[in-house]
Amino acid sequence: MSYEYFIATVSDRELVRAALATYFYPEEPLTIAHRDGSDVTVDDMENALSFLAQGTTVLVRATSTRELVGFAIGGLSANIAKVPITTRKFAEIVAFLECLSARASGKESATAYHVHMLAVHPGHRGNSIGRRLMEEQIKLVRTRWPSVQTLTVEATSATSLRLMKRIGMRETARLSFAEYSGDAGELIFLGTGEVIRLELKLLK
């Protein structure tokens, strides 16, 4: 099967929303392990969709069926949230990721581009789509922002970690669910998960 890769626009909003709801958030560890339940919140979803206007979301569809089978959402800004945070759940996810980013401080170059989300439809995995989506993100950065020094990402599974290391990314920090707690010492995320932050140097 062949695939077509392209930059999304705001006209792809509902298509991307459906993909996020179908095969990203149902498997995303920070979403499903949160103490408030596994459903994605409206502010989290709207935040993901807000990147469409920046022209930094790469989509891939099967050429024969025109089905959207994968995406990678990135952005120039280091800010995780692009929309108002209205729920405790999204606030705590953002805080967790900011804590992880702080751990990487001093170990990373001046980061200017971050890939926030990467997902491939289960029926199309094993076809190197995830790797190609990352390569398209890297190409996008090098073409549009040649002065950007680094690209960063968070790996939330062993599969995504292997992919990131395969394309040359190096680990800069990690944070497990068990070592992250609220002000009263309560666990925010349940289970044994952890998130690993990685960096790729773009300038030689």
PyMOL commands that set and color helices and strands:
alter all, ss='L'
color gray80, all
select helices_A, chain A and resi 10-27+29-32+42-54+88-104+122-124+129-144+158-166
alter helices_A, ss='H'
color red, helices_A
select strands_A, chain A and resi 3-7+57-62+68-75+113-120+150-155+170-176+194-201
alter strands_A, ss='S'
color yellow, strands_A
deselect
rebuild
show_as cartoon
